[in-house]
Amino acid sequence: MPEFANQKKTIYLSGPIMDAHAGEAREWRETAKKLLADDFRLLDPMRRKFVDREVDSANEIVEFDLQDVRAADIILVNYDKPSIGTSMEVFYAARELGKFVVAFSPFEFKECSPWMVRFCTKILGSLEEAAEYINVNFNE
């Protein structure tokens, strides 16, 4: 059997970072790791030590995030508030790369942006529901 046959699928953790309190941006990602890390490889953009709004790091931030999106099999999205970066990652992943995008959001369907509804494959009500969905449908 080929070595890659047993490789874990990779999940990119997409969600607001800019203008989010650092703890807020990290907390859900740490919970996601607890829920998914045993069976999946997780790419967390918070592992990098960039500072928002520094001109010399802006291109690096975007390119590293896009590199993670390309490397992922699944995109897990925290859609708890509008975020330009998160929306761009979702669009790029779904439209350009054909990735499966699973989001969780406190918003009712009628409150969601039509763009997020269109380009997220599935939107669920909580991180726990999204993790369960991923575990049931993508755990090999």
Backbone torsions as a table, in degrees:
resi	resn	phi	psi	omega
1	MET	NA	134.3	-179.9
2	PRO	-60.4	146.5	-178.9
3	GLU	-58.6	-39.2	-176.3
4	PHE	-70.7	-13.2	-177.3
5	ALA	-61.2	-29.4	-178.0
6	ASN	-101.5	10.4	179.6
7	GLN	-68.7	143.7	177.4
8	LYS	-73.0	145.1	172.1
9	LYS	-69.0	152.6	-177.2
10	THR	-106.5	135.2	178.9
11	ILE	-119.3	128.7	173.4
12	TYR	-94.8	132.0	-177.6
13	LEU	-94.6	96.1	-176.1
14	SER	-98.6	135.1	177.1
15	GLY	174.7	168.3	-175.9
16	PRO	-56.9	133.6	173.5
17	ILE	-124.7	-49.8	-178.7
18	MET	-64.2	132.3	-179.0
19	ASP	66.3	11.5	174.2
20	ALA	-101.2	142.4	174.1
21	HIS	-59.0	136.1	-174.6
22	ALA	-52.4	-41.5	179.2
23	GLY	-65.0	-36.7	179.2
24	GLU	-64.3	-42.4	-179.4
25	ALA	-70.6	-29.5	-178.6
26	ARG	-88.6	-34.6	-170.7
27	GLU	-57.1	-51.3	-178.1
28	TRP	-66.2	-34.0	179.0
29	ARG	-66.2	-38.2	177.4
30	GLU	-65.5	-39.8	176.7
31	THR	-64.3	-42.4	178.0
32	ALA	-59.3	-40.6	179.0
33	LYS	-61.9	-41.4	178.9
34	LYS	-64.0	-35.6	-176.8
35	LEU	-81.5	-25.8	-169.5
36	LEU	-125.0	-18.0	-170.2
37	ALA	-64.0	-24.0	179.4
38	ASP	-65.7	-31.8	-173.1
39	ASP	-115.6	-7.2	-177.2
40	PHE	-136.9	155.4	171.7
41	ARG	-91.7	128.3	-176.2
42	LEU	-110.8	134.7	175.4
43	LEU	-107.7	113.3	-177.3
44	ASP	-109.1	115.3	-179.8
45	PRO	-65.2	-16.2	179.5
46	MET	-73.0	-7.6	178.8
47	ARG	-69.7	-17.3	178.7
48	ARG	-91.8	151.0	-174.6
49	LYS	-107.6	54.6	178.1
50	PHE	-90.9	158.7	176.7
51	VAL	-115.4	125.2	178.5
52	ASP	-59.7	148.8	175.7
53	ARG	70.0	14.6	170.5
54	GLU	-95.0	117.7	-173.1
55	VAL	-55.5	-40.3	-175.8
56	ASP	-71.3	-12.8	179.5
57	SER	-108.5	-7.4	-175.3
58	ALA	-58.4	-49.1	-179.1
59	ASN	-65.5	-36.7	177.9
60	GLU	-64.4	-44.4	180.0
61	ILE	-55.9	-51.6	-177.1
62	VAL	-64.2	-46.3	-176.3
63	GLU	-67.1	-39.8	176.5
64	PHE	-64.1	-41.0	178.4
65	ASP	-64.6	-43.1	178.2
66	LEU	-65.1	-35.8	176.1
67	GLN	-61.3	-42.5	177.0
68	ASP	-64.1	-41.6	178.4
69	VAL	-60.8	-43.9	178.7
70	ARG	-63.1	-35.9	-177.1
71	ALA	-77.7	-17.0	-174.9
72	ALA	-84.6	151.2	171.7
73	ASP	-89.5	-33.1	-175.5
74	ILE	-134.6	144.0	174.6
75	ILE	-110.6	122.9	174.9
76	LEU	-103.4	122.2	-170.8
77	VAL	-117.4	128.1	169.9
78	ASN	-90.3	104.8	-179.9
79	TYR	-106.3	65.6	-179.0
80	ASP	-97.8	-8.8	174.1
81	LYS	-164.3	158.7	178.4
82	PRO	-60.9	138.7	179.3
83	SER	-149.6	121.8	-179.3
84	ILE	-61.8	-47.6	-178.8
85	GLY	-61.1	-45.0	179.0
86	THR	-61.9	-44.7	179.1
87	SER	-61.2	-40.4	178.9
88	MET	-65.4	-41.5	178.4
89	GLU	-62.9	-43.1	179.7
90	VAL	-62.3	-47.5	-179.9
91	PHE	-60.8	-48.1	-179.1
92	TYR	-60.6	-46.1	-178.5
93	ALA	-63.2	-46.5	-175.2
94	ALA	-78.4	-51.8	-172.1
95	ARG	-77.6	-46.3	-175.0
96	GLU	-86.1	-32.9	-173.6
97	LEU	-112.0	-11.0	179.7
98	GLY	68.4	29.6	-178.9
99	LYS	-79.0	156.2	174.0
100	PHE	-83.5	123.7	-175.6
101	VAL	-117.1	116.0	179.4
102	VAL	-111.4	120.6	-179.5
103	ALA	-114.5	157.1	168.9
104	PHE	-128.7	143.4	-172.4
105	SER	-155.6	144.9	173.6
106	PRO	-81.0	-7.5	-175.7
107	PHE	-77.0	141.6	168.5
108	GLU	-69.8	156.8	-178.3
109	PHE	-50.1	-45.6	-176.4
110	LYS	-66.9	-17.0	178.5
111	GLU	-92.9	-9.8	-178.0
112	CYS	-78.7	145.8	173.8
113	SER	-63.2	135.5	177.0
114	PRO	-58.7	-28.5	178.7
115	TRP	-67.2	-41.1	178.9
116	MET	-70.5	-39.0	177.7
117	VAL	-62.4	-42.6	-177.6
118	ARG	-67.8	-39.3	-171.4
119	PHE	-103.7	-7.1	169.0
120	CYS	-89.4	130.1	179.7
121	THR	-66.2	-37.7	-177.3
122	LYS	-147.8	136.4	173.8
123	ILE	-122.4	123.1	-179.0
124	LEU	-116.5	168.8	-172.1
125	GLY	-80.9	-15.6	-177.7
126	SER	-154.1	162.2	175.4
127	LEU	-59.5	-41.3	-179.3
128	GLU	-62.0	-41.8	177.4
129	GLU	-65.2	-40.6	179.0
130	ALA	-64.9	-42.5	178.8
131	ALA	-63.8	-41.2	177.6
132	GLU	-62.5	-44.5	178.3
133	TYR	-58.1	-46.4	179.7
134	ILE	-64.5	-44.6	179.5
135	ASN	-60.6	-42.7	-178.0
136	VAL	-69.7	-39.8	-171.1
137	ASN	-96.9	-16.8	-174.3
138	PHE	-127.6	-4.7	-179.4
139	ASN	-80.9	122.0	-176.6
140	GLU	-97.0	NA	NA
